[in-house]
Amino acid sequence: MFVAIDGDRVAGFASVSSRAHFSGDVDAYIGELVVAEWAEGRGVGRALVQTAEEWASSNGHARLTLETGAANHRALRLYAEAGYEAEDVRLTKQLRPPA
């Protein structure tokens, strides 16, 4: 877990871990990356991604993966600018109205 602090406030955090695939490969994985609303647009997300990449590299991982929602355009832009590319497609079907 990496935490970005600005003064006495938490500006954001990222959880990063190793994640094994069915193939036997082990990648680094960003499980969550959250930036406080007041800190958006100030480079906090970019810094957290860079810190996660440094951790992954120093722990011998060749790849860093993550997931985000298709409608999260701000996050998609952040990751694209950092060099990430879409690799998988997840399909969903609404079976009943949300509660």
C-alpha positions as CSV (number, residue, x, y, z in Angstrom):
1,M,0.0,0.0,0.0
2,F,1.4,3.4,-1.0
3,V,-0.1,6.6,0.4
4,A,0.3,10.1,-1.1
5,I,0.3,12.8,1.6
6,D,-0.1,16.5,1.1
7,G,0.6,18.3,4.3
8,D,-1.6,16.6,6.9
9,R,-4.1,15.2,4.4
10,V,-4.2,11.9,2.5
11,A,-4.2,12.8,-1.2
12,G,-4.6,9.3,-2.5
13,F,-3.4,5.7,-2.2
14,A,-2.6,2.6,-4.3
15,S,-2.7,-1.0,-3.3
16,V,-0.2,-3.1,-5.2
17,S,0.5,-6.9,-4.9
18,S,1.8,-9.9,-6.8
19,R,-0.9,-11.8,-8.6
20,A,-0.6,-15.3,-10.1
21,H,-2.4,-16.3,-13.3
22,F,-3.6,-19.7,-14.4
23,S,-0.7,-19.8,-16.8
24,G,1.8,-19.7,-13.9
25,D,3.0,-16.2,-14.7
26,V,3.1,-13.8,-11.8
27,D,2.5,-10.1,-12.4
28,A,2.3,-7.1,-10.2
29,Y,-1.3,-5.8,-9.9
30,I,-2.8,-2.5,-8.8
31,G,-5.9,-3.5,-6.9
32,E,-7.0,0.0,-6.1
33,L,-5.9,3.5,-7.0
34,V,-7.8,6.3,-5.4
35,V,-7.2,10.0,-5.5
36,A,-9.1,12.4,-3.2
37,E,-11.4,14.7,-5.1
38,W,-9.6,17.8,-3.9
39,A,-6.3,16.4,-5.2
40,E,-7.5,15.4,-8.7
41,G,-5.5,17.0,-11.5
42,R,-2.4,17.6,-9.4
43,G,-0.3,14.6,-10.5
44,V,-1.2,12.4,-7.5
45,G,-2.5,9.5,-9.6
46,R,0.5,9.7,-11.9
47,A,2.9,9.6,-8.9
48,L,1.1,6.6,-7.4
49,V,1.3,4.7,-10.8
50,Q,5.0,5.5,-11.0
51,T,5.6,4.3,-7.5
52,A,3.7,1.1,-8.2
53,E,5.8,0.6,-11.3
54,E,9.0,1.1,-9.3
55,W,7.8,-1.4,-6.7
56,A,6.9,-3.9,-9.4
57,S,10.2,-3.6,-11.2
58,S,12.3,-3.8,-7.9
59,N,10.4,-7.0,-7.0
60,G,11.3,-8.7,-10.3
61,H,7.9,-8.3,-12.1
62,A,8.0,-7.9,-15.8
63,R,4.4,-6.6,-16.0
64,L,2.0,-4.5,-14.0
65,T,-1.7,-5.0,-14.6
66,L,-4.8,-3.2,-13.4
67,E,-8.5,-2.8,-14.1
68,T,-10.8,0.2,-14.4
69,G,-14.3,0.8,-15.5
70,A,-15.0,1.6,-19.2
71,A,-16.8,4.8,-18.2
72,N,-13.9,6.1,-16.0
73,H,-12.5,8.3,-18.7
74,R,-10.2,10.2,-16.4
75,A,-8.5,7.0,-15.2
76,L,-8.4,5.6,-18.7
77,R,-6.6,8.8,-19.8
78,L,-4.1,8.6,-16.9
79,Y,-3.2,5.0,-17.7
80,A,-3.0,5.6,-21.5
81,E,-0.6,8.5,-20.8
82,A,1.5,6.2,-18.6
83,G,1.8,3.7,-21.5
84,Y,-0.9,1.2,-20.5
85,E,-2.8,-0.6,-23.2
86,A,-6.2,-2.5,-23.1
87,E,-5.6,-6.2,-23.1
88,D,-8.8,-8.0,-21.9
89,V,-12.5,-7.5,-22.3
90,R,-14.9,-8.2,-19.5
91,L,-18.6,-8.7,-20.5
92,T,-21.5,-8.2,-18.1
93,K,-25.3,-8.7,-18.4
94,Q,-27.8,-7.1,-16.1
95,L,-30.1,-9.9,-15.0
96,R,-32.4,-7.8,-12.8
97,P,-32.8,-4.2,-11.9
98,P,-30.2,-2.9,-9.4
99,A,-31.4,-2.9,-5.8
